[in-house]
Amino acid sequence: MESSKVFTFFSEICQIPRESGHEEHIIAYLQQFAKERSLECKTDEAGNVLICKPASYGMDKAPIVVLQSHSDMVCEKNSGSNHDFAKDPISVTEENGWLIAKETTLGADCGIGMAAQLAILDDENIVHGPIEALFTTEEETGLTGAKSLKPGFLTGKYLINLDSEDEGELFIGCAGGIDTTARFKYKKEPVINGKVALKTGFYGATGGHSGDDIEKGRANANQLLARFLYQAMESHDISICGIDGGNKRNAISREAFAIIAVKPEEKESITAIFNKLEIEVKEEYSKSDPQLFGKIETTEIQDWSIDKDTARRLIYSMHGCPHGVLAMSQDIAGFVETSTNLASVKMSNEGVITVCTSQRSSVNSARYNASKRIESVFKLAGAEVEHESEYPGWKPMLDSKLLTLSRSSYQELFNVDPVVRAIHAGLECGLFLDIYPYLDMISFGPTVKGCHAPGEKLDIASVEKFWMLLIHILRRLK
């Protein structure tokens, strides 16, 4: 395969810890890569790495092209997995034409984009103009690296983002986003003597990317847990001793559980409520989440619980909080315009429960309104609410020279028209335009399924087509 070198570098990348916010090892790897090849390399205060390669012979007058990916990955694993993202390499299996990480995320988002950049920087036979290979940091947790770029760090006029996940599609726009966080302050109440403890939870949901997969109607474990606790609270005297669900703001929650204290005589009826709900949700999500299941079991009783007032406000607001698609585009058929993700609920021993959500929209006013809708739900419940990590969308430019060239390259290579569209997931391109408004940009990549969830997989054959398209564009861009 022409793309064999891409897989070689991807294999190396999979050995290196690179969780968002802990990218020092991958940064050092990139710097060493440049040093070994005598390529110009610079790193800014945010950890963004830029490696520059001169034009190949005869391409000196070609415009500078920026190839861009992000160096971090979403680190999610199945419950019970002993994988340590701080030190363990990703375990990759080849199966039926796919590379798969079965217990963790694979990191093809955006490791395969990084690998393609490195393959181009390493290969002396590829025809291209001057290259600026940009590797940004903390894309998955707020696009911190892209936000930190300064004028003059990049000099290229054209930028190819390698962070898309559907081969055969060229992306020319994306949604913007904002995170909305609610915090509930609780008091500790002693658990009444004689109560028993139950651990209740939902597991095995498919999860996925809160942008790319939000319209697929997949189960959100946080929602299911809140649904059960709401029903139990309405008919029984329960106390919540602990609650935990979801992890990343940009991932649909796959697992969530709560530990509740109940009267011994109510244990059977509460279990019946849970079992009935489990049957209902397994039927509701039989197609999207075939592995979904609920579990209720006796556990060790705790000395204290969340005060009843806070517990009620927390569960009522989580049960009422929207999740999923809020609006479809009126201009582009089948395109999600606005969505929200009930991402996680985390409880600390210091008296605070944090509920994290994220909103996306390709329309700025709609994104702002969605965040305010979520804010109003939690403010009514007495929580403290703040908004953070806002980033702009990327407005499509249909007369783009880079789009025209990329589309014709795809047609020439594969004798079929590529799909040209915007994506509901967030890309860093909108932020790049804030700093470098002259950029002509496009985004494409190989096929990656199950991003941000264990079982993430990369289609091997699509990497070959992705690679062929990339080098074809570089050869023609003069």
N, C-alpha and C positions, 0 to 999 in steps of 0.2 A: 504494500500500500504506500502511496505517496506520502501519506500522513503518519508513517511509522515513527518519525522523529517527534511528532506531537505527543504520541502515546508514551514515548520514552521520557519526555519531560513531565508529562502528567503523572507518571509513576513516581518520579522523584518528588514532585510536589506533594503527593499523597503520604510521603514519609515525614513531612514537616508539619509540626503544630502551627495552626494559623487561625485560631478562634478570634473573632472580632475583639479588638482591644488588646490582644496578646500576639501581635504579629512580628515580634522582634526576630524570630527565627527565619521566617520567610523573607523578611527585609534583608537580613544578613546573607541569605542564600542568593538573592537577586544581586546584591552588591558584589559578592564573590564571583558570580556568573559573569558580570561585566568586566571585572578585573582580569579574569583568566583570558578574556578575549580582547583585552585592550580597548574596550568600548567606553566612551564617555558616560559617566553615571553621576547623577546628583540626587540627593535626598533632602526633602524639606522638613520642617519642624513637625509636621503631622505624620511623617513616615512615608509619604508618597515617594516612590522611586521612579526616576525617568532615565532610561537607557537609550542613548542615541547611536544610530548606525549610519554611516555615510551611504550615499547612493551607490548602486552597483555601476559597473562600467557602462558609459553611454547614457546614464539617467541623471546626470548632475543637474540638469535644468528642470527636472521634474519637481513639482511642489512637495513640500514636507508633509508627510502623512503621520498623524498620531494614531497609534494602535493602543486601545485602552481596555483594561480589565481591572477588577479589584482583587486584592491579595488575601482578603479574609474569607471565611466560610461560616455558614450556620452550623453550629455543633449541637445536633440532636441525637439522642440514642434511645433505644427501647428500655423500659424499666427492667431492671434485673441485669442489664449489660454492665460489665466491669470496665468497659473502655474508658480510658483517661485521655481526653482530648489535649491535655497539657503536655503529654509525652508520647502517647501511643500512635503509631502510623495507622492510617485508614486501611482496614481489611477489605480488599477488592476481589470480587469473584466475576469470572466471565461466564455468562449463561445465555444461551439462545440469541447470540448477537448483541448482548448488552454487557456493560460493565456495571456491577451492582455492589453496593455496600448494604448488607442485609440487616445489620443491627444498628447502624449509624447512618448519618448523612454521608454522601460520597464526596462532596466538595467539588463536583463538576461545575457547580455554580460558585465561583467562576474560574475554577482551576483549569478547565480545558481551554478557556480563553487565554489565561496566562501561558499555558503550554504552547499554544499557537504563536504567541508573541516570541517566546524563547526560541522556538524552532526557526522562525524567520531571522532572528538576530544571530543565530548560530550558523545558518546555512549560507555559504558563499556563492551558491549557484542560482539562487532566486533573483530574478530581475525586479528591481524596485528603485524608487527614488529615495531621498533621505527619509529615515524612519525615526520617530520619537515614540518609544514604547513606554506608556504610562501605566504604573501599577498603583492604584489608590488604596487607602486604608479604611477600615471600619465602614464599608458600604452597607453592611447588613444591619448595623445598629444606629443608623442616623446619617449615613453618607458623609461622615466627618472629614475624610480625606479630601473629597471633592469640594466641600465647603471651605476647606483651608487653602486651596490653591490660590496663588498670587499671580497677577499679571506679569508676563515675561517668563514664567516657568515653562510654558509651552510656546512654541513659535509656529506650529503647523497650521495650515488653513483647513485641512480636511481631517476629520476624526472618524475612525471606525471603532465603535463600541462592540466588544466581543462577549457581551453578557446576556444575549438572548438565547432562547431554549427551544426553538421550533425550526428545524431545517426546512428550507423552501419558503421561508417567510423573511421579508425585509421590513424592519421596523423603523418608522420615521417619526414616532411620537410616543409619549408615555404619560401616565398619570402622575400628579404630584401627591404628596402625602403629609400627614401630621399625626402625631401621637397624642392621645388624651389619657391622662393618668388620674385615677381617683384614689384617695387615701382615707380610710376609715380609722379613727382612733377608738380603741376599745379598752374596756376595763376587765380585769380578771375577776370572775365570780367563782366561789368554791362550788364544786360539784356536790350535789346532795348525796349523802350516804345512802348506799343501797342501789344506786343506779348502775347500769351496765353500759359498756362502750361497744359501739359498732363502727367498723370501718366500711364506708360505702363509696364506691367509685365506678367510673366508666373507663374502659380501656380498649385498645385495639382499633381506634378510629384511624382512618386513612390520613387525616391531617393534610399537609401540603402548604404551598405558597399562598399567602393571604391576598396576593394580587392575581397571579396566574390561575389559581384554582378556586377563587372565591365564588364563581358562578356555577360550580359543579354540584352545589347542594350537599356538600359533605357535612357529617356530624361535627359539632363542636362540643368537646367533652365538658367544657366549663358550663355551657348552656344546659346540657343534660343533667349535670350535677345540681345546678341551681333549680332546675325543674323538679327534681326529686325532693330537695330540701324545702322548697316552697310547699309542695304537697304535704310533706311530713309536718311542717310547722303549722299548717292550717288545721290539722286534726289531732296533733299530739304535742305533749310538752317535752320538746327536745332541747338539748344544749349542744352547741357546736364547740368542740375542743380543739379542732384543727381543720384547716382547709388548704388545699394546694392544687393548682391546675395550670396546665400550659407552661410554656417557657419563653419563647421568642415572640416579640411583637409582630414580626412578619410571618409567623407560622400559625396555621389553624390548630387549635388545641386538640391533641390526640388522647390525652389522659388527664383525669382529674379525680380527686378523692376528698372526702371529709371524714373526720372522726366525730361521732355524735354520742352523747350520753342520754340514755332513755330509761324509763321505769321498766323493771323486769317484766311486768304484766303487759307492757305495750310493745315489747320486742317482736312478738309474732305478727302483730298487725302492721307494724312499720316495715318488717321484712316483706309482708304481702304487698304493701304499696310499692316497694322497690322492685320486687319480682314482676309485678304487673307492668310497671313502667319499662323494665328491661325488655319484656316481650314486645311492647308497643314500639319502642325506638328501634329495636332490631328489625322490625317489619318496616318502619318508616325509612330506614337507611339500608335496606337489604341490598340495593344495587350499588350505592356509592361507598358503603362501608361494610362489606361482607364479614369482616373479622371483628366487628364491634361486639363487645360484651360488657355486662355489668357484674359487679361482685360485691356481696355484703357478707361480712364475717365478724365474729366477736373478736375484740382486741382488748388490750390492757386499759383499764380505766385510768383517767388522769385526775389530778387534784383540782384543776380549775378549767373554766370554759370562758368563751367570749360572753360579755354581758348580753342579756336577752334583747335589749333595745338595739344595740349595734348589729347583732346577728340578724335580726329581722330586717333592718334597713339594708344591710349588705345583700341578703338573699333576695329580697324583693326587687332591689335595683338591678342585680345581675340577671334575674329572671325576666325583667322588663327591658333590659338593654338590647337594642337591635344588634343583629349579626348577619352579615351576608350582603347581597346586592341591594342597594337602595334605589338605584336608577340605572336604566339602560340608555345608551346614546340615542338621540333622536336623529342624528346625522349619519351614523355608521351602523348598519344592520348587525346585530349580534354582539356589539361592543359594549362592555360594562363601562358606564360612565362614573358611577359613585358607589362606594362600598364601605363597610366597616367591619372590623375584626375584634371580637371579644377574646383577646389574646391570652391573658394569664391572670391568676389570682394568687397572691403570695402573702403569707402571714408571718410576722416576726414576733419574737418573744418580748419585744420592746413596746408592744401595745399598738402596732400599726398593721393594717391589712391593705395591701396595694392591689388595685385592679388596673391592668394595662390594656388599652385598646388602641387601634390605629385606623385612621380613615384615609381613603384614597379617592381622588377624582381627577379627571382631565379638565374639569371646569373649576377654576379657582373659587368662585362664589359658592359652588355646590360643596366643595371640600370644606370650606369654612363653615357652612351651614350644618354639614354632617357632624363636624366636631362640636358645634354648639348644641346639637340635639343630644349627643352623648353626654356632654357637660350637664345639660339640664336634668337628665335622668338621675345622675349621681348627686347633683346639688340638692335636688328634692329629697334625696335620701340622707342629706347632712354630711356628705363627704367633702373633703377639700380637693379641688380639681385644678389641674394645670395642663397646658399644652406645650409640647416641645418637639424638637427634631423635624420642624417643617421644611419641606423642600418643594420647589416648583415643578410643574409639569413641563413637558417638551412639546411645543406646538409643531405639528407637521409642516414641512416645507416641500410642497409638491413639485416645485420647479428646481429642486436640488440637482446640481450636476452630478454629485456623487450617487444619488438615487438612480438617475438615468443610466449612468455607466454600470452600476451594480446590477440593475435589472437586465440590461443588454448582455452583460457577462453571464448571468445565470441562464438566459435564453440560449446563448451561444454554446455554453458548456453542456446543458442538460435537455435542450430542445423543448422546454416548457416554460411558461411564464411563472415567475415567483409571485407569491401573495405579498402585497404591500399593505401594511396596516400599522396602527398604533397598538400599544400594549397597556393593559391596566396595571401591570406591575410598575414599580418605580425604577427608573434608570438615572444615572448620574448626569445624563446629557443636559437636562434642564439647568442644572447648576453650572455646567461648563459654559452655557450661553450667557449666564449672568456675568461671567468673568471674561469670556472671549466671544463677544456677540457676533463676530464675523465667521465663526466656524460653520462649515458645511458637514453635517453628520449623518450617519446611518448606523444601524445596529443589526447584527445577525449572529447566528451561532448554530451548533449542531443540536440534535434533539436530546433534551434531558427531561426525564419524568420524575415526579415525586420530590421536587426540590424542597428543601427545608424540613424533610421528614426522613426517618430511617427507611431504607429500601430505595433511596434515590438511585436512579440508573441512567446510564449514558449509552445511546445508540451508536455502536461502533461504526456502522456503515455511513451514518450521517456525518461523522467526523471527517471522513474522506471527502465528501462533497463540500463541506464547510471549508476545508483546507484548500481544495481546488479553486473555489470561488474567491477566497481571500487572495491567493497569489496571482490569480487572473486579474483581479481588480488592480493590485499593486503594479502589475506589468503594464496595464493600459493607462494608468493615471499619470498623464504627462502634462 
